[in-house]
Every structure is written in C-alpha cells, then in structure tokens.
C-alpha cells in the first residue's frame, strides 16, 4: 500500500541534499514525484518507491478553508 502523500506536503528525508537541507516540498504526485528542495529550490523527479524509502517524516500541507 503506497504512503498517503499529497501536493504541498513537506517531507524530511534521511540524507540531505548537497545544499544541506533535508526538507523537500511535493509538487507533483503519481508514479514519479516532483519534489523541490526547501533550501535551494532545486527540483528533482524521483520514482515513488525510491522516495518512500528515503522519507523520514511527513508534514501535511496546511488545509485551505
């Protein structure tokens, strides 16, 4: 069963990006995810299984009213 990940969620990964930040924002979901580094803004395409293995913590996006 895949993890419940949505656009706008902030995920903390186990290993940092070369800029030093471990926090990424999910921009697109599906079989491949597009995530953006919260530190430098670099965007990365990553397959779902690879991302799910690397996630340490998920912070849900704020709910719109």
DSSP file (Angstrom, degrees, kcal/mol; ACC not computed):
  #  RESIDUE AA STRUCTURE BP1 BP2  ACC     N-H-->O    O-->H-N    N-H-->O    O-->H-N    TCO  KAPPA ALPHA  PHI   PSI    X-CA   Y-CA   Z-CA
    1    1 A X              0   0    0      0, 0.0     2,-0.0     0, 0.0     0, 0.0   0.000 360.0 360.0 360.0 124.3    0.0    0.0    0.0
    2    2 A X        -     0   0    0      1,-0.1    47,-0.0     3,-0.0     2,-0.0  -0.321 360.0 -99.8 -70.2 153.2    1.5    3.3   -1.0
    3    3 A X        -     0   0    0      1,-0.1     2,-1.2    -2,-0.0    -1,-0.1  -0.320  36.3-107.4 -66.2 152.8    2.0    6.1    1.5
    4    4 A X        +     0   0    0      2,-0.0     2,-0.4    -2,-0.0    -1,-0.1  -0.721  55.2 161.1 -85.3  95.0   -0.5    8.9    1.6
    5    5 A X        -     0   0    0     -2,-1.2     2,-0.3    55,-0.0    55,-0.0  -0.962  13.8-174.6-119.4 134.4    1.5   11.8    0.1
    6    6 A X    >   -     0   0    0     -2,-0.4     3,-1.8    23,-0.1    20,-0.3  -0.841  36.5 -82.8-127.0 161.7   -0.2   14.9   -1.4
    7    7 A X  T 3  S+     0   0    0     -2,-0.3    20,-0.2     1,-0.2    54,-0.1  -0.420 115.9  27.3 -61.8 133.3    0.9   18.0   -3.3
    8    8 A X  T 3  S+     0   0    0     18,-2.7    -1,-0.2     1,-0.4    54,-0.2   0.184  86.7 132.5  98.0 -15.8    2.1   20.6   -0.8
    9    9 A X    <   -     0   0    0     -3,-1.8    17,-2.4    52,-0.1     2,-0.5  -0.390  52.6-135.1 -66.5 145.6    3.3   18.2    1.9
   10   10 A X  E     -AB  25  59A   0     49,-2.8    49,-3.5    15,-0.2     2,-0.4  -0.911  22.0-165.8-102.1 127.8    6.7   18.8    3.3
   11   11 A X  E     -AB  24  58A   0     13,-2.9    13,-2.6    -2,-0.5     2,-0.6  -0.930  12.7-147.5-116.0 138.3    8.8   15.6    3.6
   12   12 A X  E     -AB  23  57A   0     45,-2.9    44,-3.5    -2,-0.4    45,-1.6  -0.914  21.1-152.0-101.2 123.9   12.0   15.3    5.6
   13   13 A X  E     - B   0  55A   0      9,-2.6    42,-0.2    -2,-0.6    41,-0.1  -0.526  20.7-120.6 -95.2 163.9   14.4   12.8    4.0
   14   14 A X  S    S+     0   0    0     40,-2.2     2,-0.4    -2,-0.2    -1,-0.1   0.874  98.8  42.5 -70.4 -38.6   17.1   10.7    5.7
   15   15 A X  S    S-     0   0    0     39,-0.2    -2,-0.1     7,-0.1     2,-0.1  -0.877  89.3-117.5-112.0 143.6   20.0   12.1    3.8
   16   16 A X        -     0   0    0     -2,-0.4     6,-0.2     1,-0.1     2,-0.1  -0.364  24.2-110.0 -77.9 157.0   20.5   15.8    3.0
   17   17 A X    >   -     0   0    0      4,-2.8     3,-2.7     1,-0.1    -1,-0.1  -0.417  44.5 -98.1 -69.6 157.0   20.6   17.5   -0.4
   18   18 A X  T 3  S+     0   0    0      1,-0.3    -1,-0.1     2,-0.1    -2,-0.1   0.750 125.6  62.5 -54.1 -23.5   24.1   18.8   -1.3
   19   19 A X  T 3  S-     0   0    0      2,-0.2    -1,-0.3     1,-0.0     3,-0.1   0.654 120.7-108.6 -76.4 -13.6   22.9   22.3   -0.2
   20   20 A X  S <  S+     0   0    0     -3,-2.7     2,-0.3     1,-0.4    -2,-0.1   0.218  78.6 123.3 109.0 -14.2   22.5   20.9    3.3
   21   21 A X        -     0   0    0      1,-0.1    -4,-2.8    -5,-0.1    -1,-0.4  -0.600  37.8-173.0 -84.5 141.2   18.6   20.9    3.5
   22   22 A X        +     0   0    0     -2,-0.3    -9,-2.6    -6,-0.2     2,-0.4   0.435  60.1  94.6-105.1  -4.2   16.7   17.7    4.3
   23   23 A X  E     +A   12   0A   0    -11,-0.2    15,-2.7   -13,-0.0    16,-0.4  -0.770  49.4 177.4 -98.5 131.5   13.3   19.2    3.7
   24   24 A X  E     -AC  11  37A   0    -13,-2.6   -13,-2.9    -2,-0.4     2,-0.4  -0.949  21.7-137.4-130.1 150.4   11.5   18.9    0.4
   25   25 A X  E     -AC  10  36A   0     11,-2.6    11,-2.5    -2,-0.3     2,-0.5  -0.916  22.8-124.7-108.5 133.1    8.1   20.1   -0.9
   26   26 A X  E     + C   0  35A   0    -17,-2.4   -18,-2.7    -2,-0.4     9,-0.2  -0.661  32.6 170.3 -80.1 123.8    6.0   17.8   -3.1
   27   27 A X  E     +     0   0A   0      7,-3.3     2,-0.3    -2,-0.5     8,-0.2   0.705  66.9  14.9-103.0 -28.7    5.0   19.5   -6.3
   28   28 A X  E     - C   0  34A   0      6,-1.4     6,-1.6   -22,-0.1    -1,-0.3  -0.994  64.7-159.2-150.5 141.0    3.5   16.5   -8.3
   29   29 A X        +     0   0    0     -2,-0.3     2,-0.3     4,-0.2     3,-0.2  -0.716  41.0  84.5-116.9 169.9    2.4   13.0   -7.3
   30   30 A X  S    S-     0   0    0     -2,-0.2    18,-0.1     1,-0.2     3,-0.1  -0.980 100.1 -28.7 140.5-150.0    1.9    9.8   -9.3
   31   31 A X  S    S+     0   0    0     -2,-0.3    17,-2.7     1,-0.1     2,-0.4   0.874 138.7  35.1 -67.0 -36.8    4.2    7.0  -10.3
   32   32 A X  E    S- D   0  47A   0     15,-0.2     2,-0.3    -3,-0.2    15,-0.3  -0.938  82.4-147.6-115.6 142.5    7.0    9.7  -10.3
   33   33 A X  E     - D   0  46A   0     13,-3.4    13,-2.7    -2,-0.4     2,-0.6  -0.830   3.4-149.0-107.5 146.4    7.1   12.5   -7.9
   34   34 A X  E     +CD  28  45A   0     -6,-1.6    -7,-3.3    -2,-0.3    -6,-1.4  -0.977  25.1 179.7-111.3 121.6    8.5   16.0   -8.5
   35   35 A X  E     -CD  26  44A   0      9,-2.7     9,-2.9    -2,-0.6     2,-0.4  -0.896  17.5-146.3-122.4 151.8    9.9   17.5   -5.3
   36   36 A X  E     -CD  25  43A   0    -11,-2.5   -11,-2.6    -2,-0.3     7,-0.2  -0.968  22.6-118.6-121.2 131.1   11.6   20.8   -4.6
   37   37 A X  E  >  -C   24   0A   0      5,-2.7     4,-1.2    -2,-0.4   -13,-0.2  -0.469  15.0-147.8 -65.2 131.0   14.4   21.4   -2.1
   38   38 A X  T  4 S+     0   0    0    -15,-2.7    -1,-0.2    -2,-0.2   -14,-0.1   0.679  93.5  50.2 -74.8 -17.6   13.2   23.8    0.6
   39   39 A X  T  4 S+     0   0    0    -16,-0.4    -1,-0.1     3,-0.1   -15,-0.1   0.948 130.0   6.7 -85.1 -55.6   16.8   25.2    0.9
   40   40 A X  T  4 S-     0   0    0      2,-0.1    -2,-0.1   -19,-0.1    -1,-0.0   0.569  91.9-119.5-110.0 -12.1   18.0   26.0   -2.6
   41   41 A X     <  +     0   0    0     -4,-1.2     2,-0.2     1,-0.3    -3,-0.1   0.518  54.8 155.8  87.2   4.5   14.8   25.4   -4.7
   42   42 A X        -     0   0    0     -6,-0.1    -5,-2.7     1,-0.1     2,-0.4  -0.459  34.8-139.7 -67.1 134.4   16.3   22.7   -6.9
   43   43 A X  E     -D   36   0A   0     -7,-0.2     2,-0.4    -2,-0.2    -7,-0.2  -0.806  19.3-171.5-101.5 139.8   13.6   20.4   -8.4
   44   44 A X  E     -D   35   0A   0     -9,-2.9    -9,-2.7    -2,-0.4     2,-0.5  -0.984  18.4-144.5-131.8 136.8   14.0   16.7   -8.7
   45   45 A X  E     +D   34   0A   0     -2,-0.4     2,-0.3   -11,-0.2   -11,-0.2  -0.896  30.8 171.0 -96.1 130.3   12.0   13.9  -10.4
   46   46 A X  E     -D   33   0A   0    -13,-2.7   -13,-3.4    -2,-0.5    -2,-0.0  -0.998  35.0-110.9-143.6 135.7   12.1   10.7   -8.3
   47   47 A X  E  >  -D   32   0A   0     -2,-0.3     4,-2.2   -15,-0.3     3,-0.3  -0.328  33.4-115.2 -63.6 148.0   10.1    7.4   -8.6
   48   48 A X  H  > S+     0   0    0    -17,-2.7     4,-2.8     1,-0.2     5,-0.2   0.890 112.5  51.8 -53.2 -48.2    7.6    6.7   -5.8
   49   49 A X  H  > S+     0   0    0    -18,-0.2     4,-1.7     1,-0.2    -1,-0.2   0.901 110.8  48.6 -60.4 -38.6    9.4    3.6   -4.4
   50   50 A X  H  > S+     0   0    0     -3,-0.3     4,-1.2     2,-0.2    -1,-0.2   0.909 113.5  46.7 -66.1 -41.6   12.7    5.5   -4.1
   51   51 A X  H  X S+     0   0    0     -4,-2.2     4,-1.1     1,-0.2     3,-0.5   0.929 109.5  53.1 -66.2 -44.8   11.1    8.5   -2.4
   52   52 A X  H  < S+     0   0    0     -4,-2.8     3,-0.3     1,-0.2    -1,-0.2   0.857 108.2  51.4 -61.0 -34.9    9.1    6.3    0.1
   53   53 A X  H  < S+     0   0    0     -4,-1.7    -1,-0.2    -5,-0.2    -2,-0.2   0.821 111.9  47.4 -68.8 -30.4   12.3    4.5    1.1
   54   54 A X  H  < S+     0   0    0     -4,-1.2   -40,-2.2    -3,-0.5     2,-0.2   0.582  85.7 108.7 -89.8 -11.0   14.0    7.9    1.8
   55   55 A X  E  <  +B   13   0A   0     -4,-1.1   -42,-0.2    -3,-0.3     3,-0.1  -0.489  32.8 170.9 -75.7 133.1   11.3    9.6    3.8
   56   56 A X  E    S+     0   0A   0    -44,-3.5     2,-0.3     1,-0.4   -43,-0.2   0.736  70.0   3.5-103.3 -38.4   11.9   10.1    7.5
   57   57 A X  E     -B   12   0A   0    -45,-1.6   -45,-2.9     2,-0.0     2,-0.4  -0.995  58.6-148.8-152.1 146.4    8.9   12.4    8.3
   58   58 A X  E     -B   11   0A   0     -2,-0.3     2,-0.6   -47,-0.2   -47,-0.2  -0.979   5.4-166.9-120.7 128.0    5.9   13.9    6.6
   59   59 A X  E     -B   10   0A   0    -49,-3.5   -49,-2.8    -2,-0.4     3,-0.1  -0.950  27.0-129.5-112.1 110.9    4.4   17.2    7.5
   60   60 A X        -     0   0    0     -2,-0.6     3,-0.1   -51,-0.2     2,-0.1  -0.173  26.1-101.6 -60.2 151.2    0.9   17.6    5.8
   61   61 A X        -     0   0    0    -54,-0.1   -52,-0.1     1,-0.1    -1,-0.1  -0.393  47.9 -92.2 -66.8 147.8    0.2   20.8    3.9
   62   62 A X        -     0   0    0    -54,-0.2     2,-0.2     1,-0.1    -1,-0.1  -0.383  45.7-112.2 -62.7 140.8   -2.0   23.3    5.7
   63   63 A X        -     0   0    0     -3,-0.1     2,-0.3    -2,-0.1    -1,-0.1  -0.543  24.4-131.2 -77.5 136.7   -5.7   22.9    5.0
   64   64 A X              0   0    0     -2,-0.2    -1,-0.1     1,-0.1     0, 0.0  -0.660 360.0 360.0 -85.1 142.5   -7.5   25.5    3.0
   65   65 A X              0   0    0     -2,-0.3    -1,-0.1     0, 0.0    -2,-0.0   0.432 360.0 360.0 -97.3 360.0  -10.7   26.8    4.4
